[in-house]
Every structure is written in C-alpha cells, then in structure tokens.
Amino acid sequence: MGYAHEYATAIMHRGRIPMEPTDFVPDWADGPRKGKFYPGVERVPLPDGDYPAAASLDDGLRPAGDRPVDDRAAGDRTTGGFDGQFDLAALAGMLRDSYGLTGRRLGVQANTDLSALPHYPLANWSRGSASGGGLYPVTLYWISGASGPLTPGVHHYSARHHALERLLTGDVTGLVRDALGPAAPGADTDQYFVLGVKYWQNAFKYNSFSFHAVSMDVGACLQTWRMWAGARGLAVEPLLWFDEERLARLLGVDSQEEGVFAVVPLRWADQGGPAGSGTSTSPAAPAAPTPTPVRVRPRDSERSRRVLSFEALRAMQTATLGHARARPAAGALRPAAALPPDQGRLVRPLPAARPMDLDVRSALRRRRSSFGRFAAGSPVTAEQLAACLAAADAGALLGGDSGTGHPPHLPHPAGTATPDGPVQLAKLYAFVNHVADVPPGSYEYDPHQPDGPALRQVTPGSPGEFLQRNYFLANYNLEQAGVVLVPTVRTTAVLGAVGERGYRLVNAVVGAIAQAVYTASAALDLGCGVALGFDNVSYVEELGLRGTEEAPLLIMMIGNERPRPADFRFEIV
Ligand SMILES: Cc1cc2nc3c(=O)[nH]c(=O)nc-3n(C[C@H](O)[C@H](O)[C@H](O)COP(=O)(O)O)c2cc1C
C-alpha cells in the first residue's frame, strides 16, 4: 500500500490524532500572494462576455445525454447540446465567473478575519468558485495553438486583472497532446486549459493538510466551469491522467512545488463564430509535436521570504504524480462505486425538486458562504432539499477521463448499466435539523427510487447536538442550519481501483459536489457553507459506516439566514 492510503487514514483521524507538524503556526505577515505574479510580462485584457439568461443552472447540471434533442439545435440560445465551441468571449466569461474577482466581501459574519476586511490590503474578493480558506491556489494556464484568437503560446490567467499574461510564444500544443497520450478523450484540439496548484499558496496556512484541501479546490473550479459551460452547450471534460512532469517542465515549474492536476481540452470556434452556435468548423488540425525542448521562462515572483516544505505534502505529490500511461481503463472504477442504499431502511419520499431557472452566471455571482448567518426560524422546504441533493448527485459526475460522468463527445453507451458506463463515487447523507415536512434525523439519499428520489432514515431525532459537538471551528452553529449534507466516497477502494492518483480524483469529486451545492443554494435562495473542520470518525460512527470504506469527507450546510444581515455592497462587475 502506498503513501496515499496512509495520508487518507491520517486525514480521517486528524480530529483525534493531530497531524505533524502539530506545533505549526502560520507566519501571516510573510504569506504568499493569492495568485501568481509574473513581473514584466505582456498582459492582454479580457472581456467579461455575455451570458444568456436562459442558460439555467438546471441545464448546467444536466448530463449531456439527458438534454432534449431540440435544445441541441437551439443556436440562438447558444446552447449547442455540448456540441458548441468556445470563443474568446465565452472563455473570458467563464474565467471571470469562476476564478475572476467579482466584488469585495464586506458583510458581517462570524469568521475571525472580520476585523481585517475593511482594510484594503487585506480585502477579501468574491469569486464564483469557492476555495478552502479563500486561498484560491489553482493556477490557470491557457496553452493555445493556431486556431485560437491570440498568437499561439502559453498564457497565465491573472484573476486580479482579469487578463491573460503571455508566458511563452509559439505553438507548443503538440507537447500537450503528447503528454495526454493518444487515447485521451477529446484531446484532438489545439486549445487546452491546464490547472496547476502552487502548494505554498495554501500550505503556508494548512501545512500537511494542504494536499487534501487543494485537491478539492481543483474540483470546485472544474465544477464551476462544467455548470457554466454545460448550460450553454459547451463541453468542459477534464483529463486527470497525463504525463505531469512533462507539463510541469513546459510550464517552467518544479513538479514538487506545483502539481498539475487537470487539463481541459476546449473545442474552439472559428474567429467570428459565436460560442455555442455550433456553426463553426471542426477543431484545427493538430500541430505536430514540438521537436525541441521548450519551457516557460518567466518565473512567479514569490512574496514570502521563507517558503517551507512539508513532508506529507511532498510525499502526496510524489505518490500521485500522474502519467498518461496509467490512465484507468473504462470501467476500472466500478469496484469503488458508491454502495447502494440500504433497502431495509424506512423510505421517506421527497417532493419534486424546486426548479433552478436562474442562469448560472447570476447564481455564481450570488454565491457566498454563510459563515455563521444561519437562523433556524424559517425551515428549508422539502423541495429545496430535493434540489440540493439532486445538484450534489449531478455534481459528483466529473466527466472527461475521470470515469465519473460520460464524456458527451464519445458514443453514449446503450443504457447506464453497461460495465464501461460512468460510475457514481459519492453517496450522500443528510442530517435534517429544520426541514418542513421532514422529521429531524439522519438520512441517506436514494436517488433511484422508482417513484423519484427519496430519503432513507438512518437514525431518528434532532442531530443538532451531534453536529455542533463534532465541529472544530466557532464560525458556524450547525444546529441553526436547516440541513447538513455529507458526501462519502470509498477512498481506499478508489485507490485500489485506479492507483494513488485516485486521491486527486476523490477530492476533485468532493470539491465538485461542494461547488454544485453552493451554486444550487444561491439559485434556491438558501444560505450555504461547507467545511472540512469536523471529526470524520464520529461521522463514520454516527452513520454506521464501519466496514463500508465510506469516508465522510465534507460537511455542507444549507439553510435560511437571519433576515437583513449587515452588509456593504461592493460589486466590481
Ligand atoms: C474544499 C473547501 C473546503 C472548505 N472548508 C471550509 C471550512 O473548513 N470552514 C469554513 O468555514 N469554510 C470552508 N470553506 C469555504 C471557504 O472558506 C470559502 O469558499 C472561501 O473563504 C471564499 O468565501 P465565499 O465562499 O464566501 O466566496 C471551504 C471551501 C472549499 C471549496
């Protein structure tokens, strides 16, 4: 058994056995920036791009194969049924609404950083994607070839400027294709987004725990893209298996300091063709592999004077470093699939999910963490709960080569029960505090009941005391949330099925679920917060998960907030 198993166990038990270094105190004054800084590079400002009001969150969460056939031809709505192609406006809009800054957080909430918020140098900027600790460690690179609107090269997305920064000039997309390997789904394009994680950006605060958090951040960012693009008929199908060291060399980064977590191939429109219209030509003919070794030369200028390394983080990066040759075969994940619901448990039917008609951009702009603002006075409706559970269930399907979710550009398997079909890794539990017409208790979600999705009771009774007793921080009163949702994944089974890189997959799925629930809550007029600071082992015991390998990996609170919270509006887009 490799190190990832050991790390997974240490993470699960860290509430009882603290991880090294136990005496760590972050040096706040010497922290890194919340994004890379390449001094002196050329910067290309980006537009914000329009977003169709009809591109609803419900559409964004629907799998490609489930969309009505008519939708696919609805070019005027820019929903091309996932056959659509990106253009610069669409790409820029997707960046703005995920990692781009959209406003400043000045609302009064229960976090310890509250007193810092009014000071401009310490300002907290809002973004569409959530991120552990608000540190946003994912670095976004665009590697583009001749079919794109810019001179081919490598660009870095600067969230602060909403601009692309040129790091390399020349078509190096052949190198990316090589790194992806010949069997990579959807890789026959010359436009790629690459998601790297600069560990120090998170580890300066979370040290050994960092790998666990940042790998979820990757999923949160990917999910933002999948919902945003999916609702417009554009495909975001992430590839998680590739020759990572080769890409790190190309990006000019040390593969111990920065992990390359995902590559997203983009189908690109001819210049002039609107995104999603499906009217443009097929992707440009791929350029031949670049014969000579090339790499990005500008360097990120580190703000911290002292950069520390942490043994667990280095060991996880080494253990999970990927290679395209190790890409799991179709169906390899199947032994790690979520276990079916316990048929012996009492079924509690759910009503139809409340529709989420709001467009994805507006939902992302509304999204924020509740941070202590839940108030139980007004219960969550069962329709809202049903919608959040469905969003979480859909959010767990990452597509691409993840083995979860079916890439839309591949032939659809006949029926979902084929041995090579997509696998659902996550199972959902709900601790119900205050939901109209659903008695308090803990439940498992059963999405495939013949009469529609339902809950199955695990234990009756108010879970508030259990939830608060097992929460580490003081910024939430979990009893005041309407419901606490908990995704579990059989982490060790995933590692057994697809190898140690599977740890990144597990956490990407959990991060993607978190982002789906956050965005759904915004569309449903509910408050939301997610947290990693809880005693995982207590949840295993409470939900009776011993022997199932199911690991409760995140808690997601949804509920109504106190009316008229103190805030100061500061939108920048
Ligand atoms: C993977 C992940 C883990 C998180 N863990 C916590 C947590 O333990 N406690 C908490 O209060 N918030 C947590 N958050 C929420 C972030 O702190 C929040 O997204 C970030 O500060 C940005 O604020 P916003 O969500 O209001 O935009 C987490 C978010 C993600 C995506």
The ligand as an SDF file (V2000), in Angstrom:
LIG
                    3D

 31 33  0  0  0  0  0  0  0  0999 V2000
  -12.7720   22.4460   -0.3180 C   0  0  0  0  0  0  0  0  0  0  0  0
  -13.3040   23.5460    0.5520 C   0  0  0  0  0  0  0  0  0  0  0  0
  -13.1500   23.4760    1.9240 C   0  0  0  0  0  0  0  0  0  0  0  0
  -13.6550   24.4570    2.7440 C   0  0  0  0  0  0  0  0  0  0  0  0
  -13.5260   24.3360    4.1000 N   0  0  0  0  0  0  0  0  0  0  0  0
  -14.0890   25.2610    4.9190 C   0  0  0  0  0  0  0  0  0  0  0  0
  -14.0530   25.1010    6.3360 C   0  0  0  0  0  0  0  0  0  0  0  0
  -13.4910   24.1390    6.8680 O   0  0  0  0  0  0  0  0  0  0  0  0
  -14.6720   26.0330    7.1120 N   0  0  0  0  0  0  0  0  0  0  0  0
  -15.3080   27.1120    6.5590 C   0  0  0  0  0  0  0  0  0  0  0  0
  -15.8680   27.9230    7.2980 O   0  0  0  0  0  0  0  0  0  0  0  0
  -15.3440   27.3010    5.2060 N   0  0  0  0  0  0  0  0  0  0  0  0
  -14.7480   26.3980    4.3800 C   0  0  0  0  0  0  0  0  0  0  0  0
  -14.8110   26.5640    3.0190 N   0  0  0  0  0  0  0  0  0  0  0  0
  -15.4150   27.7760    2.4400 C   0  0  0  0  0  0  0  0  0  0  0  0
  -14.3430   28.7830    2.0780 C   0  0  0  0  0  0  0  0  0  0  0  0
  -13.7570   29.3090    3.2440 O   0  0  0  0  0  0  0  0  0  0  0  0
  -14.9160   29.8840    1.2020 C   0  0  0  0  0  0  0  0  0  0  0  0
  -15.3420   29.3370   -0.0060 O   0  0  0  0  0  0  0  0  0  0  0  0
  -13.9120   30.9680    0.9010 C   0  0  0  0  0  0  0  0  0  0  0  0
  -13.4780   31.6060    2.0740 O   0  0  0  0  0  0  0  0  0  0  0  0
  -14.4820   32.0380   -0.0240 C   0  0  0  0  0  0  0  0  0  0  0  0
  -15.6010   32.6340    0.5470 O   0  0  0  0  0  0  0  0  0  0  0  0
  -17.0240   32.5870   -0.1800 P   0  0  0  0  0  0  0  0  0  0  0  0
  -17.4230   31.1430   -0.2790 O   0  0  0  0  0  0  0  0  0  0  0  0
  -17.9400   33.3920    0.6840 O   0  0  0  0  0  0  0  0  0  0  0  0
  -16.8270   33.1610   -1.5440 O   0  0  0  0  0  0  0  0  0  0  0  0
  -14.3030   25.5770    2.1710 C   0  0  0  0  0  0  0  0  0  0  0  0
  -14.4510   25.6620    0.7820 C   0  0  0  0  0  0  0  0  0  0  0  0
  -13.9670   24.6430   -0.0210 C   0  0  0  0  0  0  0  0  0  0  0  0
  -14.1490   24.7280   -1.5170 C   0  0  0  0  0  0  0  0  0  0  0  0
  1  2  1  0
  2  3  1  0
  2 30  2  0
  3  4  2  0
  4  5  1  0
  4 28  1  0
  5  6  2  0
  6  7  1  0
  6 13  1  0
  7  8  2  0
  7  9  1  0
  9 10  1  0
 10 11  2  0
 10 12  1  0
 12 13  2  0
 13 14  1  0
 14 15  1  0
 14 28  1  0
 15 16  1  0
 16 17  1  0
 16 18  1  0
 18 19  1  0
 18 20  1  0
 20 21  1  0
 20 22  1  0
 22 23  1  0
 23 24  1  0
 24 25  2  0
 24 26  1  0
 24 27  1  0
 28 29  2  0
 29 30  1  0
 30 31  1  0
M  END
$$$$
